[in-house]
Amino acid sequence: MPAPEGWTKYGSVWGNNESGFSAAAKGCRMFNGGWGDPGLFAAGFWWSSTQTSNDKAFYRYLDYKQSNIFRGEANLSYGFAVRCVRD
């Protein structure tokens, strides 16, 4: 299967929109303005709606090498995507 636009050609985990979630790999902006590893087009990061403190919140991310969905916690000065869902 060809890699969808927005993901690198590394690894063997490619999105197919089977779940209805068309995720585009865009990386993340770090607290200092630089781009985080593994970088653009290799991972996708999204904020969760769960804030854990005044300056931190959970986020979810997908990595081109893994088939799992991961959760992390980051300072709000990081830049992650926001996905809007309509009811």
N, C-alpha and C positions, 0 to 999 in steps of 0.2 A: 504494500500500500504506500503511495507517495506521502511524504510529510506534508501536513497542512501548512498553509502560509503562516509565518510567525514562529515556527519551531525549527530548531537546527536539524541537520541531517545526521546527528550523532545518536547512537543508541537505537533501540527498537520499539520504544513506547510512543505510538502516534495517536493523536486524538482522532476520533471518527464521529463525534457528535452523537454517539449512541445514547447518551444520557440526556441530550438536549442542552448541554452546557458547552457552548463553543468558546473554549478558553484560548486566548491568544497569549503567547509567551512574550512578556515585555520586561522581565527583570524587575528590579526595584531601585529606588533612589535611597542611598544611605544617608545617615544623619549629616554627613559632611558634604553632601551634594554629588558624590561619586556614585557609580553604578555598582551594585552588589554582585558577587559571584553566585551562580555561574554566569551571570551577565544577561544581556539582551538576547532574546530568541532562544533561550535555553531553559528558562523557568518563568512561571507566572505567580505573582503575589497579589492577594486581595485582602483588604481589611475585613475583619469580622465586625459585627455590630456590638460585640462585647468588650467594653472598656474595663480594664482590670484595676486601674488607679487613675489619678488625675492626669498622669502623663504617659500611660501605657495602655495598649489594647492588644487583643489577640489578632492574628492574621492567619490565613491559610495559604499554602503554596503547592504548586505542582512542579515537578522536576522532569526534564526530558528522559532521565535514566530510570525513573521509578514509576510504578503504577499506583502508588499510594497517594493520598491527600494528607498533607502534613499541617500541623498547627504550631505556631510559635507565638511569642509575646515580644512586642517591640515598643520603643519610645515613639510617641506621636510625631516626632520630627522626621521619621522615615517616610518614604513615599511609596505607597502601595495603591493598586487599582481599587476602584469601588464598582461593584456590580449592582445595578438597580434591578429589582424584580417587581413586576406589576402583578397585583392580585387579580 
